[in-house]
């Protein structure tokens, strides 16, 4: 095989691969290591295993913090299996498309309503919102929105003047609500509710109104397998 051909086949060089659960996977959260994915002519499986064993057993190597000998968690292993199985289904592609569509709708609506999206938008399931112009800190937004049932995380922004525990931004994502069945229109409504809370950060009566509407929306889209 020519070098150019090998470069075009990324699997030939993949070898041991770390896979961390992302929100998109809807699976258990710890890392998993995949062996045997590489071309055996390039990286024989026994060499992959030897290299991985040496890396994990080296106490000076901090790239594998959770890989030291610990008791296996069989529930976590089962959860990973379910997650990978779901990811192999044709319907998972539709889910991923919906996740992206919802994220784009949320980011666009927040931007239209006056909030700045760091990086100008999103091309995945996440977005970082700069709250600097609102005068509301990340932690204030997190707590106020949390009181209404809208869960976000405070997050620092580039060159953030605030310390990380306060932060000047919030991080939002679309996978969880997409799993519940939210669509583009619901994402636009969520954006308006977020802005409403941020613009009335010190008004508990507004938070109460938003909480009631959030509850009504969630009742229309129950959590699969729970509600």
C-alpha angles and dihedrals in degrees: 000000000000119000091245090054091050091051090053090054103066091180090067089068100032098094113153108012130193116218119191119194111251127190087258091064095056087210141116116305110236126092125268126202118216119205131189096034094118130085105271089218089059102033114010113216092242090056090048091053093045093050092047093048092051092048094049095044094050106100090203092059110092097178092093104047095157097040100082116111108291135148110279116247104222093190089058091048090050091048090053090051091053091047094051091045091054091048090057094057120099089233090063090069089057089049092052091050090051091049090055094044090051093047091050091049093049094047093046094049094047089051092048089052091055107268121126117235110210109240089022096271140336139276096186139038096291140067136181117218121206110218097181096111092048094060089229119122124224094251092049091051092046093053097042094047091043089057088059095048096259106124117208135152126234110239136181119245127213110293090004112187090203125080116253094256089059102027130172099244146048130223120224133185138185108210099089096050091041089057088055090054103259115158137195095284092052090050091053090051091049089053091054091048091051092052091046091056093045091051090051100037095150097044113096091185090062091049089052092053092048091047091056092051092046089053091051092051092048092050088060091053110041121194108265111252095006113057 
